Amino acid sequence: MTSPDYYNWGVPQREKPLRTGLALHDTEGQQSSNSARTKWFGRAAMLIGLCLACSTLLKRHFYGFSGTPSDEYRVGDIKWWPCTEPGSAPGAECGYAIVPLDYFNASAGVAKIALGRYKAKGPSRKGSVFLNPGGPGGAGKRLASASGASFQRLVGEEYDMIGFDPRGIGETEPRTQCFPSPDAHSAFIANTVLERGYDVGPNLTDPANRNHLIQLQRDADALWQAQFEICAETMGDTLRYMGTSTVARDINFITSLLDGEDALINYYGLSYGTVIGQYLVNMFPDRVGRVVIDGVVDAIAWATLPSYKWERYWQTSTDVAYEMFLDDCAKVGPSQCALAKNNHEIGADILRRVESFLADLYYKPLAVPKATVPGILTNGRARLFLLGALESPPSWPSAAQAFDQAMQGDGTDVLNGVRDAQYLNDLERSAVSCNDNKPFPAPTPEEVIDEQLYVLEHVSRFGLAVVVSEPDAGCQFWPVTPPERFLGTWNHTLRNPMLIISNTADPATPIANGKLVQETLGNSSRLLVQDSPGHCSLALPSICTVKAMRAFFADGTLPKEGTICPVDASPFPLHDAVHVYSDEDAEILESVRHAAEVVFGH
């Protein structure tokens, strides 16, 4: 049953924010690293001890926005230069824009938003399209600097592609850095429930299983509280400025810098990027140009419900994708899918074997001495691995191979895969989700686990895996209040309608979310359905989907109501299948694959 505060239509918007103002000095800081996580977790105590010892230094070095005037950076400055980072596309530009740190307080300081640009081709430039890969925590600059040509092929060559690192993320300053280094953060969560996942017994009605999960939840709560107290010490009030409302204002502000005060906002966002899109169109409905959201998160729940209540609504397609994975595996047989053992079984047979192995791991974890970081494969980690595979159908053959090896006693590839999938360096995700989330009474561990047991029994086997793979919990301990927390209204009439794209079996953002957004916005939106598993339409290429999106960006043409696009690839491609495509369609397919590689890493 829907919570009474699930829809919050009538919350008034804030007063008009600052558009111009101060000139403040920039504070230099080391760039965020994407280096591999720590190799040896025995250093945990030493590294964590450094957190508080270094807190004064961190605040002084990274977060010293004092309001002192400077000629170096002024609000409204924007600068470009040729990208030189490895992997940059020829002709791509890198740069930054200087925006108010706080759009409601001119004395707060400035923020430096990292940008990438891939310029439009030809004389008929239509403006800029802002790109966001999701997360929160995903850096978006590279979408333009490394893959601008591919995204142009998806939306139209007449637009500049603008990638940006949102507040607190990537190269944008100030960045969210609560711990001295990514290694220190990894050491903090190593071998805790926040890293290894929740181990769930096979009998969901067993009181011992419930008691075990409640104790894990107590651990998780204490870990979140400790992390956020460290964050408050190292970053202080700087944490206030990382929320989605502020990111939406940044896009609005930078659009004016790039294209003029009267320019419309164009945007393509995936996954969490759809939350930005929903904030954007409802905060600035009269400025909406061409906006596409793909792989839809329900922004109303995101803003108004505590995260432990999301899974009931958001995991409704997860097990559908799980069963598709195993059904497809059975259809192609053992020659292409290692989890299949003969050519006569069905997906349900494979499902029973996989679930039996997961149940065994609950009682006896698997030793994995040859992993990059040696350890154990637990029930929780194995479930996390499968969840990650469901989001990326092209990975299904290799995921099946790795999981079959684990079932035979070698969990190396599975354990490595789980750890490689962790993309966060610090608490940059929490700084977004907790600033966005409306304050709520702290739930007891019993309340959280009883809700999750309901989800496990009635919605999805992966409910508690999502709690770890999508770390948005613990916001009852968040130490700051943002200058703005957008809570609606969510049903504005938009200057131009928004295009919504949802997959039929998206394990992370179900089609139900896309339908909800369409129902909420009514005639100001149109839903396009892609008939495929995987997270977002880029999970498997569809010429139909791309052509519909290009037509929308070209002149606002919407697909017919009820349009369902097929895909032009299979997770398990048949060796003897031959497809002949036109040059245009072949370019589209290659562009989708390249864009997906940049966004999702597959």
C-alpha positions as a Python dict, from the first residue, in 0.01 Angstrom:
ca = {
    (1, 'M'): (0, 0, 0),
    (2, 'T'): (130, 345, -89),
    (3, 'S'): (259, 552, 201),
    (4, 'P'): (42, 857, 283),
    (5, 'D'): (333, 1094, 209),
    (6, 'Y'): (430, 922, -116),
    (7, 'Y'): (283, 1199, -328),
    (8, 'N'): (361, 1545, -208),
    (9, 'W'): (205, 1765, -473),
    (10, 'G'): (170, 2093, -293),
    (11, 'V'): (508, 2186, -148),
    (12, 'P'): (582, 2545, -254),
    (13, 'Q'): (898, 2620, -445),
    (14, 'R'): (1170, 2839, -300),
    (15, 'E'): (1206, 3208, -369),
    (16, 'K'): (1392, 3311, -684),
    (17, 'P'): (1760, 3220, -634),
    (18, 'L'): (2067, 3428, -703),
    (19, 'R'): (2168, 3457, -1067),
    (20, 'T'): (2478, 3671, -1029),
    (21, 'G'): (2692, 3782, -744),
    (22, 'L'): (3021, 3722, -581),
    (23, 'A'): (3378, 3677, -689),
    (24, 'L'): (3556, 3429, -469),
    (25, 'H'): (3888, 3253, -467),
    (26, 'D'): (3922, 2894, -579),
    (27, 'T'): (4082, 2640, -350),
    (28, 'E'): (4314, 2391, -512),
    (29, 'G'): (4281, 2023, -433),
    (30, 'Q'): (4404, 1694, -557),
    (31, 'Q'): (4187, 1538, -824),
    (32, 'S'): (3971, 1240, -729),
    (33, 'S'): (4139, 914, -814),
    (34, 'N'): (3989, 617, -995),
    (35, 'S'): (4272, 391, -883),
    (36, 'A'): (4203, 37, -776),
    (37, 'R'): (4070, -27, -430),
    (38, 'T'): (4305, -121, -148),
    (39, 'K'): (4484, -451, -185),
    (40, 'W'): (4533, -530, 181),
    (41, 'F'): (4261, -459, 431),
    (42, 'G'): (4484, -519, 732),
    (43, 'R'): (4563, -149, 727),
    (44, 'A'): (4203, -66, 814),
    (45, 'A'): (4258, 56, 1169),
    (46, 'M'): (4550, 278, 1072),
    (47, 'L'): (4368, 428, 772),
    (48, 'I'): (4045, 492, 960),
    (49, 'G'): (4240, 652, 1243),
    (50, 'L'): (4382, 896, 995),
    (51, 'C'): (4032, 1021, 904),
    (52, 'L'): (3976, 1230, 1211),
    (53, 'A'): (4344, 1313, 1253),
    (54, 'C'): (4346, 1462, 902),
    (55, 'S'): (4010, 1633, 926),
    (56, 'T'): (4143, 1980, 1004),
    (57, 'L'): (4395, 1952, 720),
    (58, 'L'): (4129, 1831, 478),
    (59, 'K'): (3896, 2118, 557),
    (60, 'R'): (4176, 2369, 525),
    (61, 'H'): (4313, 2221, 200),
    (62, 'F'): (3999, 2128, 8),
    (63, 'Y'): (3709, 2323, 145),
    (64, 'G'): (3842, 2670, 218),
    (65, 'F'): (3574, 2872, 34),
    (66, 'S'): (3589, 3176, 258),
    (67, 'G'): (3419, 3443, 46),
    (68, 'T'): (3739, 3640, -13),
    (69, 'P'): (3715, 3831, -346),
    (70, 'S'): (3955, 3722, -620),
    (71, 'D'): (4013, 3810, -983),
    (72, 'E'): (4091, 3448, -1069),
    (73, 'Y'): (3738, 3300, -1060),
    (74, 'R'): (3409, 3485, -1080),
    (75, 'V'): (3055, 3351, -1099),
    (76, 'G'): (2972, 3316, -1467),
    (77, 'D'): (3327, 3240, -1582),
    (78, 'I'): (3355, 2956, -1832),
    (79, 'K'): (3675, 2825, -1987),
    (80, 'W'): (3758, 2561, -2251),
    (81, 'W'): (4076, 2392, -2377),
    (82, 'P'): (4156, 2080, -2585),
    (83, 'C'): (4116, 1762, -2380),
    (84, 'T'): (4446, 1582, -2323),
    (85, 'E'): (4339, 1304, -2085),
    (86, 'P'): (4389, 944, -2207),
    (87, 'G'): (4086, 828, -2404),
    (88, 'S'): (3975, 1177, -2507),
    (89, 'A'): (3816, 1199, -2849),
    (90, 'P'): (3986, 1411, -3118),
    (91, 'G'): (3836, 1760, -3110),
    (92, 'A'): (3681, 1720, -2765),
    (93, 'E'): (3712, 2013, -2526),
    (94, 'C'): (3749, 2010, -2149),
    (95, 'G'): (3672, 2300, -1922),
    (96, 'Y'): (3481, 2434, -1626),
    (97, 'A'): (3207, 2678, -1533),
    (98, 'I'): (3205, 2885, -1214),
    (99, 'V'): (2864, 2887, -1046),
    (100, 'P'): (2733, 3000, -705),
    (101, 'L'): (2802, 2745, -435),
    (102, 'D'): (2464, 2837, -287),
    (103, 'Y'): (2205, 2992, -518),
    (104, 'F'): (2032, 3150, -217),
    (105, 'N'): (2335, 3292, -36),
    (106, 'A'): (2587, 3505, -226),
    (107, 'S'): (2838, 3492, 58),
    (108, 'A'): (2873, 3112, 58),
    (109, 'G'): (3134, 3084, -215),
    (110, 'V'): (3164, 2931, -560),
    (111, 'A'): (3165, 2588, -717),
    (112, 'K'): (3376, 2485, -1015),
    (113, 'I'): (3180, 2246, -1240),
    (114, 'A'): (3398, 2020, -1457),
    (115, 'L'): (3276, 2010, -1818),
    (116, 'G'): (3341, 1824, -2140),
    (117, 'R'): (3218, 1941, -2481),
    (118, 'Y'): (3195, 1779, -2823),
    (119, 'K'): (3084, 2042, -3069),
    (120, 'A'): (2797, 2017, -3314),
    (121, 'K'): (2873, 1939, -3677),
    (122, 'G'): (2763, 2159, -3964),
    (123, 'P'): (2613, 2509, -3972),
    (124, 'S'): (2272, 2428, -3818),
    (125, 'R'): (2367, 2416, -3449),
    (126, 'K'): (2058, 2388, -3227),
    (127, 'G'): (2215, 2429, -2886),
    (128, 'S'): (2360, 2208, -2611),
    (129, 'V'): (2248, 1872, -2474),
    (130, 'F'): (2357, 1798, -2117),
    (131, 'L'): (2442, 1431, -2052),
    (132, 'N'): (2435, 1241, -1722),
    (133, 'P'): (2526, 871, -1677),
    (134, 'G'): (2352, 814, -1345),
    (135, 'G'): (2476, 704, -1004),
    (136, 'P'): (2451, 924, -812),
    (137, 'G'): (2826, 934, -813),
    (138, 'G'): (2882, 890, -1185),
    (139, 'A'): (3111, 1149, -1342),
    (140, 'G'): (2960, 1276, -1667),
    (141, 'K'): (3236, 1486, -1820),
    (142, 'R'): (3372, 1183, -2006),
    (143, 'L'): (3042, 1126, -2186),
    (144, 'A'): (3132, 1422, -2405),
    (145, 'S'): (3511, 1418, -2385),
    (146, 'A'): (3549, 1044, -2458),
    (147, 'S'): (3222, 950, -2628),
    (148, 'G'): (3075, 1272, -2766),
    (149, 'A'): (3055, 1141, -3123),
    (150, 'S'): (2863, 832, -3010),
    (151, 'F'): (2611, 1037, -2813),
    (152, 'Q'): (2572, 1274, -3108),
    (153, 'R'): (2481, 971, -3316),
    (154, 'L'): (2207, 894, -3063),
    (155, 'V'): (2057, 1243, -3028),
    (156, 'G'): (2166, 1443, -3332),
    (157, 'E'): (2482, 1597, -3478),
    (158, 'E'): (2335, 1947, -3467),
    (159, 'Y'): (2383, 1967, -3088),
    (160, 'D'): (2690, 2025, -2873),
    (161, 'M'): (2729, 1733, -2631),
    (162, 'I'): (2795, 1865, -2279),
    (163, 'G'): (2920, 1622, -2019),
    (164, 'F'): (2947, 1743, -1660),
    (165, 'D'): (3056, 1611, -1324),
    (166, 'P'): (2772, 1695, -1082),
    (167, 'R'): (2825, 1852, -741),
    (168, 'G'): (3080, 1670, -525),
    (169, 'I'): (3172, 1420, -798),
    (170, 'G'): (3472, 1360, -1021),
    (171, 'E'): (3669, 1674, -1102),
    (172, 'T'): (3402, 1918, -983),
    (173, 'E'): (3502, 2126, -679),
    (174, 'P'): (3437, 2118, -394),
    (175, 'R'): (3422, 1742, -412),
    (176, 'T'): (3287, 1501, -155),
    (177, 'Q'): (3588, 1364, 28),
    (178, 'C'): (3512, 1251, 379),
    (179, 'F'): (3802, 1003, 401),
    (180, 'P'): (4168, 1084, 330),
    (181, 'S'): (4171, 852, 25),
    (182, 'P'): (3963, 593, -159),
    (183, 'D'): (4176, 326, 13),
    (184, 'A'): (4075, 461, 354),
    (185, 'H'): (3707, 441, 262),
    (186, 'S'): (3749, 89, 123),
    (187, 'A'): (3925, -14, 443),
    (188, 'F'): (3640, 125, 652),
    (189, 'I'): (3376, -91, 484),
    (190, 'A'): (3594, -396, 410),
    (191, 'N'): (3431, -723, 515),
    (192, 'T'): (3138, -543, 675),
    (193, 'V'): (2778, -575, 566),
    (194, 'L'): (2824, -261, 353),
    (195, 'E'): (3080, -445, 139),
    (196, 'R'): (2997, -815, 159),
    (197, 'G'): (2620, -774, 154),
    (198, 'Y'): (2343, -922, 362),
    (199, 'D'): (2362, -1300, 397),
    (200, 'V'): (2001, -1420, 372),
    (201, 'G'): (1901, -1768, 481),
    (202, 'P'): (1688, -1982, 252),
    (203, 'N'): (1394, -1994, 498),
    (204, 'L'): (1253, -1641, 512),
    (205, 'T'): (1008, -1732, 790),
    (206, 'D'): (1277, -1871, 1021),
    (207, 'P'): (1300, -1648, 1333),
    (208, 'A'): (1675, -1716, 1349),
    (209, 'N'): (1714, -1574, 998),
    (210, 'R'): (1522, -1261, 1097),
    (211, 'N'): (1732, -1218, 1413),
    (212, 'H'): (2052, -1257, 1211),
    (213, 'L'): (1940, -990, 963),
    (214, 'I'): (1838, -753, 1243),
    (215, 'Q'): (2190, -779, 1386),
    (216, 'L'): (2336, -706, 1042),
    (217, 'Q'): (2108, -403, 1021),
    (218, 'R'): (2232, -281, 1358),
    (219, 'D'): (2585, -309, 1219),
    (220, 'A'): (2486, -121, 905),
    (221, 'D'): (2324, 158, 1104),
    (222, 'A'): (2634, 201, 1320),
    (223, 'L'): (2858, 204, 1013),
    (224, 'W'): (2648, 470, 842),
    (225, 'Q'): (2643, 680, 1159),
    (226, 'A'): (3021, 656, 1196),
    (227, 'Q'): (3082, 744, 831),
    (228, 'F'): (2858, 1048, 845),
    (229, 'E'): (3016, 1170, 1169),
    (230, 'I'): (3356, 1146, 998),
    (231, 'C'): (3209, 1335, 703),
    (232, 'A'): (3072, 1611, 924),
    (233, 'E'): (3415, 1653, 1083),
    (234, 'T'): (3611, 1663, 758),
    (235, 'M'): (3372, 1859, 537),
    (236, 'G'): (3139, 2054, 762),
    (237, 'D'): (2873, 2264, 588),
    (238, 'T'): (3026, 2203, 245),
    (239, 'L'): (2820, 1881, 241),
    (240, 'R'): (2504, 2092, 211),
    (241, 'Y'): (2560, 2179, -154),
    (242, 'M'): (2565, 1836, -323),
    (243, 'G'): (2193, 1772, -373),
    (244, 'T'): (2000, 1726, -697),
    (245, 'S'): (1812, 2055, -658),
    (246, 'T'): (2143, 2238, -679),
    (247, 'V'): (2255, 2027, -976),
    (248, 'A'): (1936, 2122, -1162),
    (249, 'R'): (2009, 2488, -1093),
    (250, 'D'): (2364, 2438, -1224),
    (251, 'I'): (2228, 2303, -1554),
    (252, 'N'): (1990, 2598, -1578),
    (253, 'F'): (2273, 2843, -1502),
    (254, 'I'): (2527, 2687, -1741),
    (255, 'T'): (2268, 2669, -2023),
    (256, 'S'): (2245, 3048, -2001),
    (257, 'L'): (2623, 3078, -2012),
    (258, 'L'): (2651, 2855, -2318),
    (259, 'D'): (2341, 2935, -2520),
    (260, 'G'): (2193, 3256, -2378),
    (261, 'E'): (1932, 3360, -2122),
    (262, 'D'): (1642, 3267, -2351),
    (263, 'A'): (1776, 2927, -2457),
    (264, 'L'): (1580, 2613, -2374),
    (265, 'I'): (1734, 2333, -2168),
    (266, 'N'): (1813, 2008, -2351),
    (267, 'Y'): (1908, 1700, -2152),
    (268, 'Y'): (1961, 1323, -2176),
    (269, 'G'): (1987, 1141, -1843),
    (270, 'L'): (2016, 773, -1757),
    (271, 'S'): (1932, 594, -1432),
    (272, 'Y'): (1979, 846, -1147),
    (273, 'G'): (2015, 1098, -1429),
    (274, 'T'): (1639, 1058, -1469),
    (275, 'V'): (1599, 1202, -1118),
    (276, 'I'): (1792, 1507, -1233),
    (277, 'G'): (1565, 1519, -1538),
    (278, 'Q'): (1247, 1510, -1331),
    (279, 'Y'): (1377, 1781, -1098),
    (280, 'L'): (1486, 1987, -1397),
    (281, 'V'): (1152, 1985, -1581),
    (282, 'N'): (950, 2053, -1266),
    (283, 'M'): (1178, 2326, -1133),
    (284, 'F'): (1206, 2498, -1473),
    (285, 'P'): (894, 2389, -1668),
    (286, 'D'): (894, 2699, -1890),
    (287, 'R'): (1249, 2634, -2004),
    (288, 'V'): (1212, 2269, -2112),
    (289, 'G'): (1343, 2203, -2462),
    (290, 'R'): (1426, 1843, -2556),
    (291, 'V'): (1453, 1629, -2243),
    (292, 'V'): (1487, 1249, -2246),
    (293, 'I'): (1502, 1029, -1936),
    (294, 'D'): (1607, 666, -1982),
    (295, 'G'): (1590, 392, -1715),
    (296, 'V'): (1354, 580, -1486),
    (297, 'V'): (1394, 625, -1112),
    (298, 'D'): (1076, 739, -935),
    (299, 'A'): (1181, 1086, -819),
    (300, 'I'): (877, 1122, -592),
    (301, 'A'): (981, 820, -385),
    (302, 'W'): (1346, 929, -408),
    (303, 'A'): (1262, 1260, -244),
    (304, 'T'): (984, 1164, -1),
    (305, 'L'): (1032, 804, 115),
    (306, 'P'): (1318, 664, 326),
    (307, 'S'): (1532, 435, 114),
    (308, 'Y'): (1436, 112, 291),
    (309, 'K'): (1083, 155, 151),
    (310, 'W'): (1195, 192, -213),
    (311, 'E'): (1254, -175, -296),
    (312, 'R'): (885, -263, -264),
    (313, 'Y'): (818, -40, -566),
    (314, 'W'): (1147, -51, -754),
    (315, 'Q'): (1233, -422, -768),
    (316, 'T'): (918, -535, -949),
    (317, 'S'): (1113, -624, -1265),
    (318, 'T'): (1428, -765, -1107),
    (319, 'D'): (1321, -1128, -1089),
    (320, 'V'): (1166, -1100, -1436),
    (321, 'A'): (1514, -1017, -1567),
    (322, 'Y'): (1665, -1297, -1354),
    (323, 'E'): (1434, -1554, -1505),
    (324, 'M'): (1498, -1419, -1856),
    (325, 'F'): (1872, -1464, -1800),
    (326, 'L'): (1832, -1826, -1702),
    (327, 'D'): (1565, -1899, -1964),
    (328, 'D'): (1792, -1761, -2236),
    (329, 'C'): (2078, -1963, -2094),
    (330, 'A'): (1873, -2281, -2119),
    (331, 'K'): (1767, -2203, -2476),
    (332, 'V'): (2122, -2167, -2608),
    (333, 'G'): (2247, -2461, -2404),
    (334, 'P'): (2588, -2547, -2261),
    (335, 'S'): (2777, -2453, -2579),
    (336, 'Q'): (2709, -2084, -2508),
    (337, 'C'): (2602, -2069, -2145),
    (338, 'A'): (2812, -2248, -1885),
    (339, 'L'): (2526, -2265, -1633),
    (340, 'A'): (2331, -2491, -1868),
    (341, 'K'): (2424, -2859, -1834),
    (342, 'N'): (2233, -3017, -2121),
    (343, 'N'): (2022, -2916, -2420),
    (344, 'H'): (1695, -3042, -2274),
    (345, 'E'): (1656, -2846, -1953),
    (346, 'I'): (1461, -2525, -1896),
    (347, 'G'): (1544, -2208, -1710),
    (348, 'A'): (1369, -2330, -1396),
    (349, 'D'): (1616, -2618, -1374),
    (350, 'I'): (1912, -2379, -1378),
    (351, 'L'): (1733, -2153, -1129),
    (352, 'R'): (1702, -2440, -879),
    (353, 'R'): (2074, -2518, -903),
    (354, 'V'): (2179, -2153, -866),
    (355, 'E'): (1948, -2091, -569),
    (356, 'S'): (2064, -2413, -404),
    (357, 'F'): (2424, -2294, -434),
    (358, 'L'): (2331, -1957, -284),
    (359, 'A'): (2160, -2132, 7),
    (360, 'D'): (2472, -2344, 67),
    (361, 'L'): (2686, -2029, 79),
    (362, 'Y'): (2473, -1899, 365),
    (363, 'Y'): (2588, -2190, 578),
    (364, 'K'): (2936, -2237, 432),
    (365, 'P'): (3106, -1949, 245),
    (366, 'L'): (3355, -2041, -26),
    (367, 'A'): (3725, -1974, 30),
    (368, 'V'): (3871, -1769, -257),
    (369, 'P'): (4250, -1755, -213),
    (370, 'K'): (4334, -1653, -573),
    (371, 'A'): (4119, -1339, -602),
    (372, 'T'): (4290, -1005, -652),
    (373, 'V'): (4204, -943, -288),
    (374, 'P'): (4178, -1293, -136),
    (375, 'G'): (3870, -1354, 71),
    (376, 'I'): (3550, -1551, 88),
    (377, 'L'): (3250, -1570, -141),
    (378, 'T'): (2945, -1525, 78),
    (379, 'N'): (2576, -1557, 6),
    (380, 'G'): (2550, -1178, 1),
    (381, 'R'): (2843, -1126, -237),
    (382, 'A'): (2719, -1393, -478),
    (383, 'R'): (2376, -1229, -489),
    (384, 'L'): (2542, -893, -555),
    (385, 'F'): (2732, -1045, -849),
    (386, 'L'): (2414, -1181, -1007),
    (387, 'L'): (2234, -850, -962),
    (388, 'G'): (2513, -668, -1143),
    (389, 'A'): (2497, -918, -1428),
    (390, 'L'): (2122, -869, -1470),
    (391, 'E'): (2173, -499, -1538),
    (392, 'S'): (2411, -575, -1828),
    (393, 'P'): (2280, -845, -2065),
    (394, 'P'): (2596, -836, -2282),
    (395, 'S'): (2779, -970, -1975),
    (396, 'W'): (2550, -1273, -1938),
    (397, 'P'): (2780, -1527, -2113),
    (398, 'S'): (3086, -1424, -1907),
    (399, 'A'): (2880, -1392, -1588),
    (400, 'A'): (2741, -1743, -1640),
    (401, 'Q'): (3095, -1873, -1689),
    (402, 'A'): (3219, -1705, -1371),
    (403, 'F'): (2925, -1822, -1163),
    (404, 'D'): (2954, -2178, -1292),
    (405, 'Q'): (3320, -2177, -1190),
    (406, 'A'): (3214, -2065, -842),
    (407, 'M'): (2963, -2348, -826),
    (408, 'Q'): (3251, -2582, -913),
    (409, 'G'): (3459, -2442, -627),
    (410, 'D'): (3652, -2149, -780),
    (411, 'G'): (3497, -1816, -685),
    (412, 'T'): (3785, -1602, -813),
    (413, 'D'): (3606, -1430, -1101),
    (414, 'V'): (3287, -1375, -901),
    (415, 'L'): (3466, -1216, -606),
    (416, 'N'): (3680, -1003, -837),
    (417, 'G'): (3369, -900, -1028),
    (418, 'V'): (3185, -787, -717),
    (419, 'R'): (3476, -574, -603),
    (420, 'D'): (3544, -431, -948),
    (421, 'A'): (3182, -316, -969),
    (422, 'Q'): (3224, -77, -677),
    (423, 'Y'): (3253, 261, -848),
    (424, 'L'): (3243, 499, -550),
    (425, 'N'): (3557, 651, -403),
    (426, 'D'): (3397, 802, -95),
    (427, 'L'): (3052, 913, 21),
    (428, 'E'): (2970, 1111, -293),
    (429, 'R'): (2652, 911, -346),
    (430, 'S'): (2525, 967, 8),
    (431, 'A'): (2592, 1338, -26),
    (432, 'V'): (2336, 1344, -306),
    (433, 'S'): (2071, 1102, -183),
    (434, 'C'): (2069, 1222, 178),
    (435, 'N'): (2054, 1588, 81),
    (436, 'D'): (1758, 1500, -143),
    (437, 'N'): (1568, 1279, 99),
    (438, 'K'): (1300, 1440, 315),
    (439, 'P'): (1384, 1392, 686),
    (440, 'F'): (1209, 1095, 843),
    (441, 'P'): (1189, 937, 1189),
    (442, 'A'): (1474, 691, 1237),
    (443, 'P'): (1341, 338, 1178),
    (444, 'T'): (1435, 58, 1413),
    (445, 'P'): (1643, -228, 1272),
    (446, 'E'): (1337, -448, 1320),
    (447, 'E'): (1122, -218, 1105),
    (448, 'V'): (1381, -214, 827),
    (449, 'I'): (1428, -591, 821),
    (450, 'D'): (1057, -669, 837),
    (451, 'E'): (1006, -447, 533),
    (452, 'Q'): (1293, -616, 352),
    (453, 'L'): (1166, -963, 440),
    (454, 'Y'): (835, -867, 281),
    (455, 'V'): (1021, -759, -33),
    (456, 'L'): (1225, -1080, -41),
    (457, 'E'): (915, -1294, -11),
    (458, 'H'): (672, -1101, -232),
    (459, 'V'): (874, -880, -471),
    (460, 'S'): (1232, -991, -538),
    (461, 'R'): (1506, -1222, -412),
    (462, 'F'): (1746, -931, -465),
    (463, 'G'): (1589, -677, -228),
    (464, 'L'): (1871, -671, 27),
    (465, 'A'): (2137, -693, -245),
    (466, 'V'): (2006, -363, -379),
    (467, 'V'): (2047, -203, -36),
    (468, 'V'): (2422, -264, -71),
    (469, 'S'): (2468, -211, -446),
    (470, 'E'): (2272, 117, -427),
    (471, 'P'): (2407, 266, -100),
    (472, 'D'): (2147, 529, -13),
    (473, 'A'): (2071, 417, 344),
    (474, 'G'): (2147, 579, 676),
    (475, 'C'): (2011, 924, 594),
    (476, 'Q'): (1860, 950, 942),
    (477, 'F'): (2221, 1021, 1050),
    (478, 'W'): (2296, 1280, 780),
    (479, 'P'): (2457, 1578, 956),
    (480, 'V'): (2356, 1876, 740),
    (481, 'T'): (2048, 2038, 588),
    (482, 'P'): (2072, 2154, 225),
    (483, 'P'): (1980, 2510, 126),
    (484, 'E'): (1702, 2364, -90),
    (485, 'R'): (1529, 2028, -98),
    (486, 'F'): (1285, 2002, -389),
    (487, 'L'): (975, 1802, -292),
    (488, 'G'): (736, 1894, -572),
    (489, 'T'): (509, 1969, -731),
    (490, 'W'): (583, 1694, -986),
    (491, 'N'): (304, 1744, -1240),
    (492, 'H'): (387, 2076, -1408),
    (493, 'T'): (275, 2154, -1759),
    (494, 'L'): (597, 2168, -1956),
    (495, 'R'): (683, 2406, -2237),
    (496, 'N'): (775, 2099, -2444),
    (497, 'P'): (688, 1738, -2360),
    (498, 'M'): (950, 1503, -2217),
    (499, 'L'): (1033, 1165, -2371),
    (500, 'I'): (1048, 873, -2124),
    (501, 'I'): (1223, 545, -2213),
    (502, 'S'): (1178, 226, -2010),
    (503, 'N'): (1275, -136, -2071),
    (504, 'T'): (1024, -415, -2018),
    (505, 'A'): (1258, -600, -1779),
    (506, 'D'): (1491, -344, -1624),
    (507, 'P'): (1613, -500, -1296),
    (508, 'A'): (1704, -164, -1139),
    (509, 'T'): (1439, 79, -1265),
    (510, 'P'): (1121, -106, -1358),
    (511, 'I'): (881, -6, -1633),
    (512, 'A'): (633, 80, -1356),
    (513, 'N'): (845, 388, -1281),
    (514, 'G'): (827, 508, -1641),
    (515, 'K'): (451, 462, -1641),
    (516, 'L'): (421, 655, -1314),
    (517, 'V'): (613, 954, -1451),
    (518, 'Q'): (400, 953, -1766),
    (519, 'E'): (80, 940, -1562),
    (520, 'T'): (207, 1220, -1339),
    (521, 'L'): (300, 1454, -1625),
    (522, 'G'): (9, 1359, -1852),
    (523, 'N'): (22, 1532, -2189),
    (524, 'S'): (361, 1677, -2104),
    (525, 'S'): (529, 1340, -2160),
    (526, 'R'): (530, 1028, -2376),
    (527, 'L'): (652, 680, -2283),
    (528, 'L'): (859, 472, -2527),
    (529, 'V'): (903, 107, -2425),
    (530, 'Q'): (1203, -101, -2530),
    (531, 'D'): (1134, -475, -2524),
    (532, 'S'): (1447, -593, -2349),
    (533, 'P'): (1611, -682, -2020),
    (534, 'G'): (1892, -472, -1877),
    (535, 'H'): (1929, -131, -1718),
    (536, 'C'): (1843, 157, -1954),
    (537, 'S'): (1794, 132, -2329),
    (538, 'L'): (2171, 127, -2386),
    (539, 'A'): (2182, -218, -2223),
    (540, 'L'): (2099, -373, -2562),
    (541, 'P'): (2103, -174, -2888),
    (542, 'S'): (1774, -89, -3058),
    (543, 'I'): (1769, 93, -3390),
    (544, 'C'): (1401, 168, -3332),
    (545, 'T'): (1471, 338, -2997),
    (546, 'V'): (1758, 547, -3132),
    (547, 'K'): (1563, 665, -3436),
    (548, 'A'): (1273, 766, -3213),
    (549, 'M'): (1510, 961, -2990),
    (550, 'R'): (1679, 1131, -3286),
    (551, 'A'): (1341, 1235, -3426),
    (552, 'F'): (1246, 1379, -3088),
    (553, 'F'): (1566, 1584, -3059),
    (554, 'A'): (1540, 1694, -3424),
    (555, 'D'): (1197, 1858, -3408),
    (556, 'G'): (1005, 1732, -3105),
    (557, 'T'): (837, 1441, -3285),
    (558, 'L'): (704, 1197, -3027),
    (559, 'P'): (665, 823, -3091),
    (560, 'K'): (310, 699, -3123),
    (561, 'E'): (142, 609, -2796),
    (562, 'G'): (204, 245, -2711),
    (563, 'T'): (521, 218, -2919),
    (564, 'I'): (732, -85, -2823),
    (565, 'C'): (1077, -105, -2981),
    (566, 'P'): (1250, -439, -3040),
    (567, 'V'): (1624, -480, -2987),
    (568, 'D'): (1882, -570, -3249),
    (569, 'A'): (2112, -786, -3040),
    (570, 'S'): (2089, -1082, -2806),
    (571, 'P'): (2268, -1147, -2476),
    (572, 'F'): (2362, -1487, -2618),
    (573, 'P'): (2418, -1423, -2991),
    (574, 'L'): (2372, -1726, -3211),
    (575, 'H'): (2690, -1817, -3397),
    (576, 'D'): (2509, -1885, -3723),
    (577, 'A'): (2285, -1577, -3712),
    (578, 'V'): (2351, -1331, -3997),
    (579, 'H'): (2214, -976, -3992),
    (580, 'V'): (2257, -726, -4271),
    (581, 'Y'): (2226, -360, -4176),
    (582, 'S'): (2248, -38, -4373),
    (583, 'D'): (2551, 180, -4309),
    (584, 'E'): (2333, 417, -4106),
    (585, 'D'): (2192, 139, -3888),
    (586, 'A'): (2534, -19, -3840),
    (587, 'E'): (2666, 317, -3717),
    (588, 'I'): (2376, 344, -3474),
    (589, 'L'): (2445, -1, -3329),
    (590, 'E'): (2814, 72, -3288),
    (591, 'S'): (2738, 407, -3123),
    (592, 'V'): (2504, 242, -2871),
    (593, 'R'): (2769, -15, -2785),
    (594, 'H'): (3037, 252, -2739),
    (595, 'A'): (2810, 479, -2534),
    (596, 'A'): (2715, 184, -2311),
    (597, 'E'): (3080, 100, -2259),
    (598, 'V'): (3153, 456, -2143),
    (599, 'V'): (2844, 475, -1920),
    (600, 'F'): (2839, 126, -1772),
    (601, 'G'): (3186, -11, -1839),
    (602, 'H'): (3074, -317, -2040),
}
